[in-house]
Amino acid sequence: MREEALVPRLRAQDLRAFEELYQLVRPRLARFVLNMTRRPELAEDIINETMLAAWRALPDFKGESKVSTWIFAIAYRTAVRAAKRIDSAVSMEDRDEVEDNADGPDHGIETSKKTKLLNKAITELSDDHRLVIELTYYQDLGYREIAQIMNCPVDTVKTRMFHARRHLKARLNGDKSDWL
């Protein structure tokens, strides 16, 4: 809701409104870009390039989606271009783990083990499948928004989610309630 209130000021290229937007989207955007690229040293550059591109394109923002969805789409395309520039693949061992410290240190060892197993299973997904999981469960976006970001049909997003869930289910032992 706060994003929507900023739109008129953003269209007028109000720098303070853009700073507010930056503060709103940066944490989610950083997680998204880091999970997409798997390269911490590249993530900050992509975020900066994304926000600069968004600032320059604000007068053209049509309002057909949320501002954050629009920015995520810019970040997605920017990260894809950056990945093409860097043609060496990153091995899974080189990937730094992205940790969400929201739970704090009082969670038990069992939760930590489950989190590690889940994160490992997610890293084994293809880039497209991992991004659909990321955008759905960690960024709380719907399939239409994800389709806009990834520039693909909604049915493609659904298919990717189906395959991603199937892979995760096969990799993770136990009852569904163990993971919720």
C-alpha positions in Angstrom: 0.0 0.0 0.0 2.9 2.3 0.8 4.3 1.7 -2.7 1.1 2.8 -4.4 1.1 6.1 -2.4 4.6 6.9 -3.8 3.6 6.4 -7.5 2.5 10.0 -8.3 5.7 11.4 -6.6 7.8 8.8 -8.4 6.4 9.8 -11.8 7.4 13.4 -11.0 10.9 12.0 -10.2 10.7 13.1 -6.6 14.1 12.0 -5.2 12.8 11.6 -1.6 10.0 9.3 -2.8 12.6 7.2 -4.7 14.7 7.0 -1.5 11.6 5.7 0.3 10.9 3.2 -2.4 14.6 2.1 -2.3 14.3 1.5 1.5 11.1 -0.5 0.9 12.4 -2.8 -1.9 16.1 -3.1 -1.2 16.1 -6.0 1.3 13.8 -8.1 -0.9 15.6 -7.1 -4.0 19.0 -8.0 -2.5 17.8 -11.5 -1.5 16.3 -12.0 -5.0 19.4 -10.9 -6.9 21.7 -12.9 -4.6 19.7 -16.0 -5.0 19.4 -15.5 -8.7 23.1 -14.8 -9.4 24.7 -16.9 -6.6 27.5 -14.3 -6.8 27.6 -11.9 -3.8 30.3 -9.9 -5.4 28.0 -9.2 -8.4 24.7 -8.7 -6.5 25.4 -5.1 -5.3 26.3 -4.0 -8.8 23.1 -5.5 -10.2 21.0 -3.8 -7.5 22.6 -0.4 -8.2 22.2 -0.9 -12.0 18.6 -1.9 -11.5 17.8 1.1 -9.3 19.5 3.5 -11.7 17.5 2.0 -14.6 14.3 2.3 -12.6 15.0 5.9 -11.8 15.6 6.8 -15.4 12.5 4.9 -16.6 10.1 6.2 -13.9 8.4 8.7 -16.3 7.5 5.7 -18.5 6.1 3.6 -15.7 2.6 2.8 -16.7 1.3 1.4 -13.4 0.2 -1.9 -14.9 1.8 -3.7 -12.0 3.1 -2.8 -8.5 6.2 -0.6 -8.6 8.2 -3.4 -6.8 7.1 -6.0 -9.5 8.3 -3.6 -12.2 11.7 -3.2 -10.3 12.0 -6.9 -9.9 11.5 -7.3 -13.7 14.3 -4.8 -14.3 16.5 -6.7 -11.8 15.8 -10.0 -13.5 16.8 -8.7 -16.9 19.8 -6.9 -15.5 21.0 -10.1 -13.7 20.4 -12.2 -16.9 22.6 -9.7 -18.9 25.2 -9.8 -16.2 25.3 -13.6 -16.1 25.8 -13.6 -19.9 28.8 -11.2 -19.5 30.3 -13.6 -17.0 30.5 -16.9 -18.9 32.0 -19.0 -16.2 29.6 -21.1 -14.2 29.6 -21.0 -10.5 29.7 -24.3 -8.7 27.3 -25.0 -5.9 30.3 -25.3 -3.5 31.2 -21.7 -4.3 27.8 -20.3 -3.4 27.5 -18.4 -0.2 24.5 -19.3 1.8 21.8 -16.7 2.1 20.5 -16.8 5.6 17.5 -15.2 7.0 18.1 -14.3 10.6 14.5 -13.5 11.4 14.1 -16.6 13.7 17.0 -15.8 16.0 19.4 -18.1 17.8 16.7 -19.8 20.0 15.6 -22.2 17.3 16.7 -25.8 17.9 19.2 -27.8 16.1 16.5 -29.7 14.3 15.2 -26.5 12.7 18.7 -25.7 11.6 19.1 -29.1 10.0 15.8 -28.8 8.1 16.7 -25.3 6.9 20.1 -26.6 5.6 18.4 -29.5 3.8 15.8 -27.2 2.3 18.4 -24.7 1.2 20.5 -27.4 -0.3 17.5 -28.9 -2.2 16.7 -25.4 -3.5 20.2 -24.8 -4.8 19.9 -28.0 -6.8 17.0 -26.6 -8.8 17.5 -25.0 -12.2 17.7 -21.2 -12.2 14.2 -20.8 -13.5 12.7 -23.2 -11.0 14.7 -21.7 -8.1 13.5 -18.2 -9.0 9.9 -19.3 -9.1 10.3 -20.7 -5.6 12.1 -17.6 -4.4 9.6 -15.2 -5.8 6.6 -17.2 -4.5 7.7 -18.2 -1.1 10.3 -15.6 -0.1 9.0 -12.5 -2.0 5.3 -13.4 -1.6 4.4 -12.7 -5.2 1.6 -14.3 -7.2 2.0 -16.1 -10.5 0.9 -13.2 -12.6 3.6 -10.9 -11.0 6.2 -13.6 -11.5 5.2 -14.0 -15.1 5.7 -10.3 -15.6 9.1 -10.4 -13.9 10.3 -13.4 -15.9 8.6 -12.2 -19.1 6.8 -15.5 -19.7 3.2 -16.8 -19.6 1.5 -17.6 -16.3 1.2 -21.2 -17.4 5.0 -21.4 -17.7 5.3 -20.2 -14.1 2.8 -22.8 -13.0 4.7 -25.5 -14.8 8.0 -24.4 -13.3 6.5 -24.4 -9.9 5.1 -27.9 -10.4 8.5 -29.3 -11.4 10.3 -27.4 -8.6 7.9 -28.7 -5.9 8.2 -32.2 -7.3 12.0 -32.0 -7.1 11.9 -30.6 -3.5 9.4 -33.3 -2.5 11.7 -36.0 -3.8 14.7 -34.5 -2.0 13.1 -33.9 1.3 12.1 -36.8 3.5 9.3 -36.8 5.9 5.7 -35.7 6.1 4.7 -32.3 4.7 3.9 -31.1 8.3 7.6 -31.6 9.1 8.4 -28.7 6.8 5.7 -26.3 7.5 
